[in-house]
Every structure is written in structure tokens, then in C-alpha cells.
């Protein structure tokens, strides 16, 4: 943890959100779980696996927050999770109800993995080990996540750790900027909030793509992303894992808030991710899609301007 610059979000020991930082205790978790009445999910949902779409800007959903993005010929993979469970152990924890929309063996040559934070549903070491063994040359991640990637087999020079607003470049003329997110970090190894979290704004000569990672809503944060980086051609925004609101509102936006974020960013098109693959919270599997449609109608957003991606679905711009 030594060597990172002190800032409004790092005190020399842990990271935090400059505004409205929320830390949920184990007592909060127990209060939620003891009173929870989660909506039932199906055991399995059919999916037709596909090869990733290609184009100046194309995104294909693997499931949850895992996307395969073609940005001007450079392939990016966000928060890769191909495992059956998201958990510290392989035999317990939330189980995948929908197979990956893109089989791992059908990935094209990957230019970089974008890893937003250390939570198990975003940072899956078994998948990362497979990608490292397969020769993925680069992983871009927020500060202090490098230890997890080294454990997964990535060489030190393959790992780029960024602070918020820092930028790095990839071969092919793609730049990637780490953006703030309203979230937190924790897993079995390391201290709570000992690793930074964030989103990514990637830009080629012709197109731009924004991946929010996990985030709650925060007007100042998303207005600053638009002000500093412009309007993304395509934004991937989380729409799931949001109930109950008393517990989740400080870390996960709901679909109505995601539409609000879409407006703050002035994104040309948005896709809804982080839903329908793992049951992490209390809402039903299809509830995010229903709520997104209602929020679009209320805010007069065209259905084509904000689409919920399901595993195996793709969008090309």
C-alpha cells in the first residue's frame, strides 16, 4: 500500500469515495439477510453462444459485467467472469443461471482486460488465470489490484495500475482513462477498501466506449466524466443487483438511476449490464429490464438508446 499519492480518495491506508462514502458492516449484512424475501430465479436460462461482433465499435455480452468490446480493431474484455460461481470458493456462492454468451475459446485476440475492482463477481481469478495462460498481453486496473493479477499469472509488466483520471495507451491507437465510480472494495484477502475501484473510458480514432464498473448514482461524478472526457458513443451501465435500496443504494444504482446517469453522461447509446446472470440481491431476474423500460418511458428515452444486454446479445455502432 506504500507509494500511492495521497488524495481526496486515498489517505495512505485505504481508499474511499470523496462524497457519500458508505461502508456496510456485517451487522448490516445480517439485518438484510435475516429479513430478505428474495424473488425466485430460474435455475437455468437458455442462451445461444456466439462469436463476438466486430466493427468500429461493437459490444457482445458474455453475462453480468463481462463484455467483449471491439474498438477500432482492439478487443477489450471487461471484468471477465466465465466461472460457474462468484465466490471465494468454487463449491458455494451465487451460481450462474445463464451460460457465457461468448465461449472462452471463441474470443478473438484480446488487446487488454479492463478490471474495475476486486469483488468476486467482477474479479474472477480462475478466469483471469485462463486469460493469462492464453497470452492476453495487458490488464488495466485501478491502484492496488496488481497483487490479484500477479496471483492469476500476469507478469508485472503486463499490469497497468491507474489512479482516477490517469490514462494509458494500447497498440492500435486506443487510449484508456480510469474514471471514478461510487463504490467500494473488499474480498477475503486484503483490507476493506484497500484496493481502488473505478470505470473506464476508452477511445479510438473514431469511437468511444465507457464502462461504468459498479457504481451508485452521483451527479457530480458523472457530470465530471462528461465534462472531462466528452460524450461516449456507447456506455455500459449497471442496472441490476439493487434491492433492497436501504442496503444497496450507496453502491449500486437501480434502473431509473442508470437512465439518469445516461442523461448526465449524454451518452449517444447505453447498454444495461450487471443483471440476469447471478442472483446477488433480492429483485427478480427480469425486474431490471421491466424497470428500465418504465424509466425510459418516464424520461422519454427511446428504447434503442438504452438497451438491456443479455448473454449472447450484441450491439454494433
N, C-alpha and C positions, 0 to 999 in steps of 0.2 A: 504493500500500500504506500510505500515511500516514493517520492519523486513526482507525484501528480500535483499540478498547481492548485493552490487554494483558490476558491471561487465562491460565488453565491450558492453553488450546489455541492461543494466539497470542502469539508472542514479539516482535512488532514487524516481523517479516520473513516468517515462514511459519507455517502452521497445522499442528497435529499432534493426534493422539489423546492425551488425558491418560494413558491406560493402554495398554500393549502396542502402541505405535505401530510399524508395520512399513514400512520403505522397501525395496522391491526394486530392486536395481541392474541395469544392463544385463548384467552377468555372470550374475546370477540368471536373467534372461530367456533368455540364450543357453544356459545349463545346461538349462533347461526345454525349449526348442525343439529342442536337439540330441538330447535323449533322449525327446522326446514320441512317443507312439504313439496319436494321437487316434482315437477311434471314428469310422467313416464316418457322414456325414449324408446324407440325401436332397438332391438338387438343388432340388426343389420339394415343397411340401406344399400340397394343395388347401385353400382357405378360401372360405367364403361370406360376402362382406362384408355388414354390417348397419348400420342406423341405431342410434345409441346408445340404450340403455334409459333410461327416465326413471322418477322416483319420489322419495320422500323420501330414499332412499339407493339408488343404482343405479350399478354399475360395469360398463363394457364394455371388453374387451381389444382394443387395436389390435395389440399384439405387443410382445415384450420387456418393457420397463418402462413403455410408453406405455399409459395408461388414460384413458378418458373417464368422469368421475365426475359424477353429478347429485346434489348435496347440497342438498336443500330448494329446488330450482329454480335454484341456482347451479351452473353447469357448470365443472368444473375439468379440466384436461388435465395429466397427469404426464409429465415427461421426454419430450416429443414427438419421435418419430423416424418420419418417413414415407419417408425416403430408402432407396434400394436397398442402400447400403453404409454402414458406420460406420467412418470413416477420415478422416485429414486430406485425402485426395484422393478424387475420385469414381470413379477407374478401378482402384482396388486396395483391399484390405482385406476384412473379413468381409462377405459378401453375404447379403441377406435370402433365406430359403428359403420364407417364407410371406408372402403379400401382406398389407398392413394390413387388419385386421378391420373397421375403420371407414374408408371413403374420406374423404379430407380434405374433399371438397365436401359430405359428409353431416354434418359437425359442426354441432350447434346453436350458438347464440350462446354464445361462451366467456367466462366471467367472469374467469378467470385461468389462467395456466400456472404450474405448480409445477415448478421446475427444481432438481434436487437437487445436481448437481455438474457438473464440466466435462468428464468423459470422453466420448469420441465416441459411445458407444452410449447416452448419455443427453442429451447436449447437441449437437444436430444443427443447425448454422447454416442449411443450406438450408431445413429445415422451419420453423425459427424465423422466417426471412425471409418465408415464405409466411403465417405466422400474424400477423406484424407488419403486412404489407401488407393482410391481411384484416380488420384493425381490432381484434384482441384488445387489450383495454384495460389489462391488468395482467399482470406477471410477478413472481412471488415467488421469491426465490433466496437462498442463503447469501451471506455477505460476499465481496466482491471478484470476483463473477461478472458484475457490471454491464457491464464492458467488452465481453464477448462478446455481450450482449443489445443494447447500443448498435450494435455491428457488424452485428447482424441487423436493425437498423432500428427498434428500440423507442425511443421518446422517454425522456429521463431521468425524467420524472415518471410514466412507466408502470412503472418498475422499482423494486421494493422489495427491498433487501438486508437480511437479518436475521442476527443472531448467534444461536447456540444459545439456546433458551428465549425469544427475543423473539417477540412476537405482533403481527399486523396484522389489520385488518378489511376485509371486502368488502361491497359493497352487497348487501342481502338478508339481512343478519344473520349471515353466516358469518365466523368467526374462524379464522385460520391461525397456528399456532405452529411455528417451526422447532425440530426436535429434533436431538440429537446422533446421529451414526452412526459406526461403527467402519470408517473407510475412508481415502481419501487423494485427491489431485487432481493432474492433470498433463495437458497437451496440448502441441502444437507451439509455441504462443505462451504466454509467461509462465513463471515458475519453478515447479519441482516444489513442490507443496503451497502455492502462492501464492494459491490460492482455497479458501475453506471448502467443506465438504460437509455434508450433513445429510438428515433426513427431515422429514415434515410431519404435523402433527396438525390436522385441520380439523373444525370443529364448527358445526352449525346449531342451531336451537332444539330440534330433535327427534332428530338423529342425529349420530354422529361417525365420522370416517374417518381412518385412519393409513396413511401411505405411508412405508415404511422407507428408500426410496432403495437405494443399495448399502451393504451392511454385513456385517461379520463378527459373530459372536456375542460378547456381552459382558453378563454377568449384571447388573452394577451399572448399566450404561447403560439396559437395558430395564426393570429394576425402577424406576429413577428416572422413566422416562417414564410408567409406570403410576401411580406414587405422585403425580406432579405433575399429570397430565392425566386420569387415570382409565382405564377400560377402553373401548377403541374398539368401536363396533358392528361395524365392518369394518376389518380390517388387510390391507394388501397387502405381502407379504413375499417377498424374492427366494429362489428355490430352485435356480437354475441358475448355470453358469459357476463351478464349484467344484473341478475337478480339473486338476492334481494338488494334493493337500492341502498338501504341503510349501510350495508356492508360494502357493496361494490362501487358506489358512485365516486369514491375517491381514487379509483384505479382503472375502471372500465367504463367507457361510455355506452349508453344504450342506443338503439337505432335512431331515435329522434335527435339525440345529441350528435350522432355521426352525421346526420344531414346538416345540422348546424355547423359542424366542422367543415363539411363540404363547402358551405357558403363562405365561411371565414377564409378558407384557402383559395376560394374562387377557382377550384379545380374544374377543368373542362369536362372530365368524366371521372366518376368514382366507382369503385367496386367494393362491395361489402365482404369482409373475410372474418375469420375467428368465430365461426359458428358451424354447427351441424356435424362436427366430426367427433369431438369428445364432450361428454356431458360433465361440465365443470361446475355449473351453478344450477339454479332452480327453475329457470324458464324451460318451456318445451322446445323440442328441436326446431320446429318450424316457426316458433314465435318471433325470432328476429326478422324473418322475411315478411311476416304479416305486419309487424310494427314498422318496418322500413317502408312498406307500401303506404301505410297510413301517414307516416311522416312526410313522405314525398308529396302526397296529395295535399297535406296541410300547408307545406311550404311551396307548393306549385312547382315542384321539380319533376321534369319528365322522367318516365320510367327508364328510358335509355341513358339518362345522365347519371344514374346511381343504381347499379345492378348488383344483386347478391350472387356471388360466385359459389357454385357447388363443385365438388370434386370432379374433375374431368372437363369442366366448362372453361371456355377461353374467350378472350376479347382481343381484337386486333384494331389498332388505330393507325 
